[in-house]
């Protein structure tokens, strides 16, 4: 196999086992732009293609940077039955309790969120367009990862319970199959008083869902016909054996649309972190930084997309939950 092809295949394998999957990460970043206030909206909309495209840049770095992977997860169950009462929030205090090596081994996503948050604040203060976009993309990625239950457990891919593949089922197959029916708008970005505490709150919410993610798949596997659980699915130029649409639908129903709810949480959290960093930077005038100009047609298309994104909140009781 040629080196270039081997590298490409390795990257595909890595990213298929990583957070949310391409589709959901792109969608979360894209829609988070639409919940920003007037002072930020024009800048982020004009750069929405960059924000969307670089939603997965942090995952790509995992292939070349050995220090990147721990930033995407936090194995809360390593720290006992009450991890969110046990683990100190402040990094230095946590290091004093468990050692830096231990924290890195079992994941640092809440502290990675805090680090990227203040990196974004500094970029806003410096009026650094490139820095703002880079930090926004990375911050959004880590926040989104914290919203995934399987990023909060040592059993991240069901490997400890003979459920290998559940990671991609939950965060890739379900949103790819059902996202067109999701109602994802739950309001405008809000100010976050304490970025680190908020990160732990998000992680705690995800951790509470771990048991359901695992147990519902176990329950369904016992009752679902084995020959109906998997089917050949087209992935690019290849066909692979993957969870069937019928199994995905049954699993999604058992979880009562959990993936939709966690995506809603992610979109609100990502937009809120961006907004809060801008506020903490003194609300600099971002209109002076707009570098990408949209045509009237492009702006109209984006306005229609934003209206369609927000409209279900007014018409659907489900969206208001």
C-alpha positions in Angstrom: 0.0 0.0 0.0 1.3 3.4 -0.9 2.3 5.7 2.1 -0.2 8.4 1.1 -3.0 5.9 0.9 -2.0 4.3 4.2 -2.0 7.7 5.8 -5.4 8.5 4.4 -6.9 5.2 5.6 -5.4 5.7 9.1 -6.9 9.1 9.4 -10.3 7.8 8.3 -10.2 5.1 10.9 -9.1 7.6 13.6 -11.9 10.0 12.8 -14.5 7.3 12.6 -13.8 6.5 16.3 -13.7 10.1 17.4 -16.2 12.7 18.6 -19.7 13.1 17.2 -18.6 12.3 13.7 -18.1 14.7 10.8 -21.8 15.4 10.2 -22.8 16.3 13.7 -19.7 18.5 14.4 -20.2 20.4 11.2 -23.9 20.9 12.0 -23.3 22.0 15.6 -20.8 24.7 14.6 -22.9 25.9 11.7 -26.1 26.3 13.7 -24.3 27.8 16.8 -23.6 30.8 14.6 -27.3 31.5 14.3 -27.8 31.9 18.1 -25.3 34.7 18.5 -26.3 38.3 19.2 -26.3 41.2 16.8 -22.8 42.4 17.7 -21.3 39.0 16.7 -23.6 37.6 14.1 -22.3 39.4 11.0 -18.7 38.4 11.7 -19.5 34.8 12.4 -22.0 34.5 9.5 -19.4 36.0 7.1 -17.0 33.3 8.3 -19.5 30.5 8.7 -17.8 28.3 6.1 -14.5 28.5 8.0 -16.2 27.9 11.3 -18.1 24.9 9.9 -15.2 23.4 7.9 -12.8 23.6 10.9 -15.3 22.0 13.3 -13.2 18.8 13.0 -9.7 20.3 12.9 -9.1 19.3 16.5 -9.9 15.6 15.6 -7.5 15.8 12.7 -4.7 16.9 15.0 -5.0 13.7 16.9 -3.2 11.9 14.1 -0.1 14.1 14.3 -0.1 15.4 17.9 0.2 12.8 20.6 -0.9 15.3 23.2 -4.2 16.0 21.5 -6.4 13.0 22.3 -6.9 13.6 26.1 -8.4 17.0 25.3 -11.5 15.3 23.9 -12.7 13.2 26.9 -12.9 12.9 30.6 -13.3 9.4 32.1 -15.3 10.4 35.0 -15.9 6.8 36.2 -12.2 6.4 36.9 -12.7 8.7 39.9 -15.3 6.6 41.7 -19.0 6.7 42.2 -19.3 10.5 42.7 -16.6 11.9 40.4 -18.1 15.3 40.1 -17.9 15.7 43.9 -14.5 14.1 44.1 -12.4 15.8 41.3 -11.4 19.4 42.1 -12.3 21.9 39.4 -9.1 23.9 39.4 -6.3 22.3 37.5 -3.6 22.8 40.1 -5.8 21.3 42.8 -6.7 18.3 40.6 -3.0 17.8 39.9 -2.2 17.9 43.6 -4.9 15.2 44.2 -4.2 12.8 41.3 -1.0 13.9 39.4 -0.8 15.4 36.0 -0.1 12.1 34.3 -3.3 10.6 35.8 -5.4 13.6 34.6 -4.0 13.4 31.1 -4.4 9.6 31.0 -8.1 9.9 31.9 -8.9 13.0 29.9 -8.9 16.7 30.3 -11.8 18.0 28.3 -13.2 20.4 31.0 -9.8 22.1 31.3 -9.3 22.1 27.6 -12.5 24.0 27.3 -11.3 26.5 29.9 -7.9 26.9 28.1 -9.5 27.5 24.7 -12.0 29.9 26.2 -9.4 32.2 27.5 -7.4 31.8 24.2 -10.5 33.1 22.4 -10.9 36.0 24.9 -7.3 37.0 24.1 -7.9 36.8 20.4 -11.0 39.0 20.7 -9.0 41.6 22.7 -6.2 41.6 20.2 -8.7 42.0 17.3 -7.0 38.9 15.8 -9.3 37.6 13.1 -7.4 34.4 12.4 -6.9 33.8 16.2 -10.7 34.3 16.8 -11.6 31.8 14.1 -9.1 29.2 15.2 -10.0 29.4 18.8 -13.7 29.5 18.1 -13.4 26.3 16.1 -11.4 24.4 18.7 -13.4 25.7 21.6 -16.6 24.6 19.9 -15.2 21.2 19.2 -14.2 20.5 22.8 -17.5 21.8 24.1 -19.4 19.5 21.7 -17.3 16.6 22.8 -18.2 17.2 26.4 -21.8 16.8 25.4 -21.3 13.2 24.2 -22.0 10.6 27.0 -19.4 8.2 25.7 -16.7 10.8 26.2 -17.3 10.6 29.9 -16.5 6.9 30.4 -13.7 4.4 30.2 -16.1 2.2 28.3 -16.1 4.8 25.4 -16.8 2.3 22.6 -18.5 -0.4 24.6 -15.2 -2.4 24.5 -15.7 -3.3 28.2 -19.2 -4.7 27.7 -18.9 -6.4 24.4 -20.6 -3.6 22.6 -17.8 -2.5 20.3 -19.0 0.1 17.8 -21.6 1.8 20.0 -19.6 5.0 19.8 -20.2 5.4 16.1 -23.8 4.2 16.4 -24.6 6.9 18.9 -22.8 9.9 17.6 -22.6 9.2 13.8 -25.2 6.8 12.6 -28.1 8.3 14.6 -27.6 12.0 13.7 -26.8 11.1 10.1 -30.1 9.2 9.8 -32.4 11.4 11.9 -31.0 14.9 12.0 -33.4 16.1 9.3 -36.2 15.6 11.8 -34.5 17.2 14.8 -35.6 20.5 16.2 -32.3 22.0 17.3 -33.0 25.6 18.2 -33.6 26.3 22.0 -32.9 29.9 22.3 -30.2 32.6 22.0 -26.7 32.4 23.4 -26.4 33.2 27.1 -23.6 34.5 29.2 -21.5 31.9 31.1 -20.3 33.3 34.5 -17.7 30.6 35.1 -16.4 28.7 32.0 -14.7 25.9 34.0 -17.7 25.3 36.2 -20.0 25.3 33.2 -17.7 22.7 31.5 -18.0 20.4 34.5 -21.8 20.9 34.5 -21.9 19.9 30.8 -19.7 16.8 31.5 -21.9 15.9 34.5 -25.0 16.0 32.3 -23.4 13.7 29.7 -22.1 11.3 32.4 -25.6 10.8 33.7 -26.7 9.5 30.3 -23.9 6.9 30.0 -25.8 4.1 31.7 -28.8 4.6 29.3 -26.6 4.6 26.3 -25.0 1.3 27.3 -28.0 -0.5 28.8 -30.5 0.3 26.1 -28.2 -1.1 23.4 -27.7 -4.2 25.6 -31.5 -4.6 25.9 -32.2 -4.0 22.3 -29.5 -6.5 21.1 -31.1 -9.3 23.1 -34.5 -8.8 21.4 -33.4 -7.6 17.9 -32.9 -10.3 15.2 -29.2 -10.7 14.8 -29.5 -10.8 10.9 -31.3 -7.5 11.0 -29.0 -5.6 13.3 -26.3 -5.0 10.6 -26.6 -4.2 6.9 -24.1 -3.2 4.2 -23.9 0.6 4.0 -22.3 2.6 1.2 -19.4 4.7 2.6 -17.9 6.6 -0.3 -16.7 4.1 -2.8 -16.9 1.2 -0.4 -19.6 -0.8 1.3 -19.2 -1.7 4.9 -21.2 -3.7 7.5 -22.8 -1.2 9.8 -25.9 -0.8 12.0 -29.1 -1.1 10.0 -31.6 1.7 9.7 -34.1 -0.5 11.6 -31.7 -1.0 14.5 -30.9 2.7 14.6 -34.6 3.6 14.6 -35.3 1.2 17.5 -32.3 2.4 19.5 -33.2 6.0 19.0 -36.8 5.3 20.1 -35.6 3.6 23.3 -33.4 6.6 24.2 -36.3 9.0 23.7 -34.3 11.1 21.2 -31.3 11.5 23.5 -28.9 12.4 20.6 -31.2 15.2 19.5 -31.3 16.6 23.0 -27.5 16.4 23.4 -27.0 18.1 20.1 -29.4 20.9 21.2 -27.3 21.2 24.4 -24.1 21.3 22.3 -25.4 24.1 20.0 -26.5 26.3 22.9 -23.3 25.7 24.8 -21.0 26.4 21.8 -22.7 29.6 20.9 -22.8 30.6 24.6 -19.1 30.1 25.1 -18.3 32.2 22.0 -20.6 34.9 23.2 -19.3 34.9 26.7 -15.7 35.1 25.5 -16.6 38.2 23.4 -18.3 39.8 26.4 -15.3 39.1 28.6 -13.1 40.7 26.0 -15.0 43.9 26.2 -17.3 43.3 23.3 -14.9 44.5 20.6 -16.4 45.8 17.3 -16.2 42.7 15.1 -17.6 44.5 12.0 -14.1 45.9 11.5 -12.7 42.4 11.3 -15.1 41.0 8.6 -12.9 39.7 5.8 -15.2 37.5 3.8 -17.9 39.3 1.9 -21.1 37.4 1.0 -23.1 38.0 -2.1 -26.7 39.0 -1.8 -27.7 35.6 -2.9 -25.5 33.9 -0.3 -26.8 36.2 2.4 -30.4 35.5 1.4 -29.7 31.7 1.5 -28.2 32.0 4.9 -31.1 34.1 6.2 -33.6 31.5 5.0 -31.6 28.7 6.7 -31.5 30.6 10.0 -35.2 31.3 9.8 -35.9 27.6 9.2 -33.7 26.6 12.1 -35.5 28.9 14.5 -39.0 28.5 13.2 -39.9 25.2 15.0 -39.5 26.8 18.4 -42.6 28.8 17.7 -44.6 26.0 16.2 -43.6 22.7 17.9 -44.3 21.9 21.5 -41.5 19.3 21.2 -38.9 22.0 20.4 -39.9 24.0 23.5 -39.1 21.2 25.9 
